[in-house]
């Protein structure tokens, strides 16, 4: 009888110890939703299975992100390596999700990244110390677009109109509100539509909205498609005192979209510009992997078909990023190549 009791007691103790060890093992492994310990992980765990935030369908970030992901997957030979590019709200959301560990890579404007580093704008009071620049990509311009049929001649005319200002979490939204404010048009003075570039194009085409803001690389395929469908695309200039105010109060610079940038464009367009950057997590993307990502992108950008790819060169790899933190792997590559002294 004593032996039976002892055996039962021993079994219970062993079972409890086994369960405790199992629980400790689970809590010590920080897996992602992908379910593999090598590719997954929360903030602080290096990963090889990466997610990259891009932008909305219809902009440049989205297709460029897809092409960069394919380039890396074809050329980088690292065990367990994979990259998935996903649609997002663009700059603000991408930086925030890299910081939180939901994304490991993302595309964002240099103006937004500078706000993140300085704790300004959307990032006031927030820490984004684990986000580093992997390099500059291409210049992008704010295009304010309407159609001839709306009768709108200038940004001042947007008061009381239906205006697509870009999705929440994107640099377009920030830029649109800043430019409208410079013209004395505040929130509530117009009907705001939080649309991505593709949806804004469709709404302009069917007269659901009157104008659209888009910070996007030029030429933009979405703008080309809108003109092909309507034949009456009109750009609105940002000029005079309003332009001076925007440039003085932000990191944007004045920019001219020259005639012929679009085949159907006859007149210059005065606007503002920023640089698109590729960003990476300094806690989840290792120095070695960031080095490979940087090297592959800048030495093989010509393999991509998107128009903006020809602007991704080592000569402009630091344009707009001089005052921003670099990923250690990127810094190593740039120093080896003489891009960074």
C-alpha positions as CSV (number, residue, x, y, z in Angstrom):
1,X,0.0,0.0,0.0
2,X,2.9,2.3,0.9
3,X,4.6,1.6,-2.4
4,X,1.5,2.4,-4.4
5,X,1.1,5.7,-2.6
6,X,4.8,6.5,-3.1
7,X,4.5,5.7,-6.8
8,X,1.5,7.9,-7.2
9,X,3.2,10.8,-5.3
10,X,6.3,10.5,-7.5
11,X,4.2,10.5,-10.7
12,X,2.5,13.7,-9.6
13,X,5.8,15.4,-8.8
14,X,7.3,14.4,-12.1
15,X,4.3,15.6,-14.0
16,X,4.4,19.0,-12.3
17,X,8.1,19.4,-13.0
18,X,7.5,18.4,-16.7
19,X,4.7,21.0,-17.0
20,X,6.9,23.7,-15.4
21,X,9.8,23.0,-17.7
22,X,7.4,23.1,-20.7
23,X,6.0,26.4,-19.7
24,X,9.4,27.9,-19.2
25,X,10.4,26.7,-22.6
26,X,7.4,28.4,-24.2
27,X,7.9,31.7,-22.4
28,X,11.6,31.8,-23.4
29,X,10.8,31.4,-27.1
30,X,9.5,34.6,-28.6
31,X,8.0,33.3,-31.8
32,X,6.1,35.4,-34.4
33,X,2.8,34.5,-36.0
34,X,4.9,32.7,-38.7
35,X,5.4,30.0,-36.2
36,X,9.1,29.5,-36.7
37,X,11.7,30.5,-34.1
38,X,14.3,31.5,-36.7
39,X,12.1,33.8,-38.7
40,X,9.8,35.1,-35.9
41,X,10.1,37.2,-32.9
42,X,9.1,40.3,-31.1
43,X,11.1,43.4,-30.6
44,X,14.7,42.6,-29.8
45,X,14.9,39.1,-31.4
46,X,16.9,39.0,-34.7
47,X,14.9,37.6,-37.6
48,X,15.5,36.3,-41.1
49,X,11.8,36.1,-42.1
50,X,11.0,39.8,-42.6
51,X,7.9,41.8,-43.2
52,X,8.3,45.2,-45.0
53,X,5.7,47.9,-44.8
54,X,5.1,49.8,-48.1
55,X,2.2,52.1,-48.8
56,X,-1.3,52.1,-50.4
57,X,-2.0,50.4,-53.8
58,X,-1.7,53.0,-56.5
59,X,1.4,54.7,-55.0
60,X,5.1,53.9,-55.7
61,X,5.9,52.4,-52.3
62,X,3.7,49.4,-52.9
63,X,5.0,48.1,-56.2
64,X,8.6,49.2,-55.3
65,X,8.4,47.2,-52.1
66,X,7.3,44.1,-54.0
67,X,10.2,44.5,-56.5
68,X,12.7,45.0,-53.7
69,X,11.4,41.9,-51.9
70,X,11.7,39.8,-55.0
71,X,15.2,41.1,-55.7
72,X,16.4,40.2,-52.2
73,X,14.8,36.7,-52.3
74,X,16.4,36.0,-55.6
75,X,19.9,37.1,-54.6
76,X,20.4,36.8,-50.9
77,X,21.5,33.3,-49.7
78,X,20.9,33.3,-46.0
79,X,19.3,30.3,-44.2
80,X,15.6,31.0,-43.5
81,X,15.6,34.3,-45.3
82,X,12.4,35.6,-46.7
83,X,10.7,39.0,-47.2
84,X,7.0,39.8,-47.5
85,X,6.0,43.3,-48.6
86,X,2.6,44.4,-47.3
87,X,0.3,47.3,-48.0
88,X,0.2,49.9,-45.2
89,X,-0.6,53.5,-44.4
90,X,3.0,54.3,-45.4
91,X,5.6,56.5,-43.6
92,X,4.2,57.0,-40.1
93,X,2.7,53.6,-39.8
94,X,5.8,51.9,-41.1
95,X,8.1,53.6,-38.7
96,X,5.8,52.9,-35.8
97,X,5.5,49.2,-36.7
98,X,9.2,48.8,-37.1
99,X,9.6,50.3,-33.6
100,X,7.0,47.9,-32.2
101,X,8.4,44.8,-33.9
102,X,5.4,44.2,-36.2
103,X,7.5,45.2,-39.3
104,X,11.3,44.7,-39.8
105,X,11.6,46.9,-42.8
106,X,9.6,49.8,-44.2
107,X,9.6,52.7,-46.7
108,X,9.2,56.2,-45.3
109,X,9.9,59.9,-46.1
110,X,13.0,61.4,-44.7
111,X,10.8,64.2,-43.2
112,X,8.7,61.7,-41.3
113,X,11.8,59.9,-40.1
114,X,13.3,63.1,-38.9
115,X,10.2,63.8,-36.9
116,X,10.5,60.3,-35.4
117,X,14.1,60.9,-34.4
118,X,13.3,64.3,-32.9
119,X,10.1,63.1,-31.2
120,X,8.0,65.6,-33.1
121,X,4.7,65.5,-35.0
122,X,3.0,62.1,-34.9
123,X,6.0,60.8,-32.8
124,X,5.8,63.3,-30.0
125,X,6.7,61.5,-26.7
126,X,7.5,58.2,-28.6
127,X,10.8,56.3,-28.7
128,X,11.9,55.0,-32.1
129,X,15.5,54.3,-31.1
130,X,15.6,50.9,-32.8
131,X,14.9,52.2,-36.4
132,X,17.8,52.9,-38.7
133,X,18.2,54.0,-42.3
134,X,19.2,51.4,-44.9
135,X,19.5,54.1,-47.6
136,X,17.8,56.8,-49.7
137,X,15.7,55.6,-52.6
138,X,14.3,58.4,-54.8
139,X,12.9,62.0,-54.6
140,X,9.1,62.2,-54.3
141,X,6.9,65.2,-55.0
142,X,3.6,66.4,-53.6
143,X,1.2,66.3,-56.5
144,X,-2.1,68.2,-56.0
145,X,-4.4,66.9,-58.8
146,X,-7.8,67.9,-60.0
147,X,-9.7,67.7,-63.4
148,X,-10.5,70.6,-65.7
149,X,-14.2,69.8,-65.4
150,X,-14.2,70.8,-61.6
151,X,-13.4,74.4,-62.4
152,X,-10.8,74.4,-59.7
153,X,-7.9,76.7,-60.6
154,X,-5.8,76.9,-57.4
155,X,-5.3,75.4,-54.0
156,X,-7.3,78.4,-52.6
157,X,-10.3,77.0,-54.5
158,X,-10.3,73.8,-52.4
159,X,-12.1,75.4,-49.6
160,X,-15.5,73.7,-49.3
161,X,-14.5,71.0,-51.7
162,X,-14.2,67.2,-51.4
163,X,-10.4,66.5,-51.1
164,X,-8.5,63.2,-50.8
165,X,-5.8,63.9,-48.2
166,X,-4.2,60.4,-48.0
167,X,-4.7,57.6,-45.6
168,X,-4.0,58.0,-41.8
169,X,-0.5,57.1,-40.9
170,X,1.0,58.4,-44.2
171,X,3.2,61.4,-45.1
172,X,0.7,62.5,-47.7
173,X,-1.8,63.2,-44.9
174,X,0.7,65.4,-43.0
175,X,1.8,67.3,-46.1
176,X,-1.8,67.9,-47.3
177,X,-2.9,69.4,-44.0
178,X,0.3,71.5,-43.9
179,X,-0.1,72.9,-47.4
180,X,-3.9,73.6,-46.9
181,X,-3.1,75.4,-43.7
182,X,-0.5,77.5,-45.4
183,X,-3.3,78.7,-47.7
184,X,-5.6,79.4,-44.8
185,X,-7.7,76.3,-45.2
186,X,-8.1,74.4,-41.9
187,X,-9.7,71.1,-40.9
188,X,-13.5,71.5,-41.3
189,X,-13.1,74.0,-44.2
190,X,-13.2,71.1,-46.7
191,X,-14.6,67.5,-46.8
192,X,-11.6,65.2,-46.2
193,X,-11.4,61.8,-47.8
194,X,-8.8,59.4,-46.3
195,X,-8.0,57.6,-49.5
196,X,-5.0,55.8,-50.9
197,X,-3.7,56.8,-54.3
198,X,-5.6,54.2,-56.2
199,X,-9.0,54.9,-54.6
200,X,-8.5,58.6,-54.9
201,X,-7.9,58.2,-58.7
202,X,-11.1,56.2,-59.0
203,X,-13.1,58.8,-57.0
204,X,-11.7,61.7,-59.1
205,X,-12.6,59.7,-62.3
206,X,-16.2,59.2,-61.2
207,X,-16.6,62.7,-59.7
208,X,-16.9,61.5,-56.1
209,X,-14.2,63.9,-55.0
210,X,-12.8,67.2,-56.5
211,X,-9.1,67.0,-55.8
212,X,-6.4,64.7,-54.5
213,X,-3.1,65.1,-52.7
214,X,-0.4,62.5,-53.2
215,X,3.3,62.5,-52.2
216,X,4.6,60.1,-54.7
217,X,7.5,59.5,-57.1
218,X,7.3,61.2,-60.5
219,X,6.2,60.2,-62.9
220,X,3.3,58.4,-61.1
221,X,1.6,55.6,-63.0
222,X,-1.6,56.4,-61.1
223,X,-1.6,60.0,-62.4
224,X,-0.8,58.7,-65.9
225,X,-3.8,56.3,-65.7
226,X,-6.1,59.1,-64.6
227,X,-5.1,61.2,-67.6
228,X,-5.5,58.3,-69.9
229,X,-9.0,57.7,-68.6
230,X,-10.1,61.4,-68.5
231,X,-7.8,63.4,-70.7
232,X,-8.2,66.4,-68.3
233,X,-5.7,66.1,-65.4
234,X,-4.7,69.4,-63.9
235,X,-1.9,70.0,-61.4
236,X,-2.4,72.8,-58.8
237,X,0.8,74.7,-58.0
238,X,2.1,75.4,-54.5
239,X,3.7,78.8,-54.8
240,X,4.3,82.3,-53.4
241,X,4.1,82.9,-49.6
242,X,2.4,79.5,-49.0
243,X,5.3,77.7,-50.6
244,X,7.8,79.8,-48.5
245,X,5.9,79.0,-45.3
246,X,5.8,75.3,-46.0
247,X,9.5,75.1,-46.7
248,X,10.4,77.3,-43.7
249,X,8.2,75.3,-41.3
250,X,9.2,71.8,-42.5
251,X,11.9,69.6,-43.9
252,X,10.4,69.8,-47.4
253,X,12.2,71.6,-50.2
254,X,10.8,73.5,-53.2
255,X,10.7,71.4,-56.3
256,X,9.6,71.8,-60.0
257,X,8.1,68.9,-61.9
258,X,9.5,69.9,-65.3
259,X,7.4,69.8,-68.5
260,X,7.6,66.4,-70.2
261,X,7.9,64.5,-67.0
262,X,4.5,63.2,-68.1
263,X,4.1,63.0,-71.9
264,X,0.9,65.1,-71.7
265,X,2.4,67.7,-69.3
266,X,3.2,71.0,-71.1
267,X,3.7,73.4,-68.1
268,X,6.1,73.2,-65.1
269,X,4.5,72.4,-61.8
270,X,5.8,74.1,-58.6
271,X,5.5,71.9,-55.5
272,X,7.6,70.4,-52.7
273,X,9.7,67.3,-52.4
274,X,11.2,64.9,-49.9
275,X,13.3,61.7,-50.2
276,X,11.9,58.2,-49.8
277,X,14.0,56.1,-47.5
278,X,14.3,52.4,-46.8
279,X,14.4,51.8,-43.0
280,X,15.1,48.7,-41.0
281,X,14.9,47.5,-37.4
282,X,18.3,47.6,-35.6
283,X,17.0,45.1,-33.1
284,X,15.4,42.5,-35.4
285,X,17.6,42.8,-38.5
286,X,21.1,41.8,-37.8
287,X,24.1,43.8,-38.9
288,X,25.1,41.0,-41.4
289,X,21.7,40.8,-42.9
290,X,21.3,44.6,-43.2
291,X,24.7,44.6,-44.9
292,X,23.4,42.1,-47.5
293,X,20.2,43.9,-48.0
294,X,22.0,47.2,-48.6
295,X,24.7,45.7,-50.9
296,X,22.1,43.8,-53.0
297,X,19.8,46.8,-53.4
298,X,22.5,49.3,-54.5
299,X,24.5,47.0,-56.7
300,X,21.4,45.4,-58.4
301,X,18.7,48.1,-58.5
302,X,18.9,48.0,-62.3
303,X,17.3,44.6,-62.2
304,X,14.0,46.1,-61.1
305,X,11.5,47.4,-63.7
306,X,9.8,50.2,-61.8
307,X,10.7,53.7,-63.1
308,X,12.0,54.9,-59.8
309,X,14.5,52.1,-59.6
310,X,16.9,53.9,-61.9
311,X,17.2,56.6,-59.2
312,X,18.3,54.2,-56.5
313,X,22.1,54.6,-56.8
314,X,25.1,54.8,-54.5
315,X,25.6,58.4,-55.6
316,X,22.3,59.4,-53.8
317,X,22.3,56.7,-51.1
318,X,22.6,59.3,-48.3
319,X,20.6,62.1,-49.9
320,X,18.2,63.4,-47.2
321,X,19.5,61.0,-44.6
322,X,22.6,62.9,-43.5
323,X,21.2,63.7,-40.1
324,X,19.5,60.4,-39.5
325,X,20.8,57.2,-37.8
326,X,22.1,54.5,-40.1
327,X,21.6,50.8,-39.5
328,X,25.0,49.4,-38.4
329,X,25.0,46.9,-41.4
330,X,24.3,49.7,-43.8
331,X,27.0,51.9,-42.2
332,X,29.5,49.1,-42.7
333,X,28.7,48.7,-46.4
334,X,28.7,52.4,-47.1
335,X,32.1,52.8,-45.4
336,X,33.6,49.9,-47.4
337,X,32.3,51.5,-50.6
338,X,33.5,55.0,-49.8
339,X,30.0,56.3,-49.7
340,X,30.4,57.2,-46.1
341,X,33.8,58.4,-44.7
